[in-house]
Amino acid sequence: MVSMNDNAARILAEPVTGTLSIAGSDGYAHSTPVWFVWRDEKIWVSTHAGRQKHVDAVRSGKGSLSVIDPANSSHYVELRGSLHVVDDPKMELRDEVVRKHGHVDGKAFDPANTVRIGIVLTPERVLGRH
């Protein structure tokens, strides 16, 4: 468990878009805007199985998420840590993430037969100006 101040936790609780960065197979950062939830001292991201961030998370096992404070754009939080992938067969993570952003559920975001997974970032370091 990493230490985090109240303002950093507040930023992560806001319905904001973060940037998930994972090293690609070529060594360059693959950075993607994502919605997420902060739960159980971890970042949870829902995505379609097989997307590049899924492939990179499995291969690399490390990543970071950065979020700009919506109340003060000169403040931000960056979490760096290990990544692991979890199945989301009932789309529960997807629905939790989209509810944070004001939607009833995530059905409108997925065509039929979509397979979703979760990417879980367990922070080892918290950085930023918050």
Summary of the structure (lengths in Angstrom):
residues: 130
radius of gyration: 14.2
end to end distance: 18.7
largest distance: 41.5
contacts: 379
relative contact order: 0.26
helix: 22%
strand: 42%
